[in-house]
Amino acid sequence: MPLNIRDEEVNQLAKRLAARKGLNKTDAVRVALENELRRLDEAVPLRERVRVIQQRIRRRPATGLAADKAFYDDLSDEH
């Protein structure tokens, strides 16, 4: 079944992508849809990405040093 794009903005986006990639509009739409579906399939949820960072931080040994406002001000050159 053919896809009929009646939205002028979508039509212009397909035209721009087609021009940049040297494709016709049909192929440009196909590429865009395939790329978006692949991106969604490969996406790692934020919760999982944060969990990995948290685990890495927890594995580091505590230094026992106090981090106060002066410490952070020194890091950012604010005195």
PyMOL commands that set and color helices and strands:
alter all, ss='L'
color gray80, all
select helices_A, chain A and resi 8-21+25-42+46-59+69-75
alter helices_A, ss='H'
color red, helices_A
deselect
rebuild
show_as cartoon
